Amino acid sequence: MLQHASATGILRTILIILLVYYGLKIISRIFAPVLIKYFAKKASERFGGQFNTHQTQRKDTARKEGEITIDRMPNTKTSNKDVGEYVDYEEID
């Protein structure tokens, strides 16, 4: 059973597709700036909050000039003398 498309059906489908396309285009032009401003505001609040907390931490830990503080101890590596002996080598050209 084959069904044949009528000319009015094809035109109606094309018209609906065009209306949806142009409708979305117009709506996106209206709402896109609003959405971009909203996301930019949220991002600036988030990054600004991180910046402000960093600045307050920095002010709290302000030190006098010449004062020495150690934040963490450096990693000290101990060598194991029982690993083996050193073998000298020569490069062959």
Secondary structure, DSSP 4 states (H G I P E B T S, - for coil): ---PPPHHHHHHHHHHHHHHHHHHHHHHHHHHHHHHHHHHHHHHHHHHHHHHHHHHHHHHT---TT----SSPPPPPPPPTTS----------
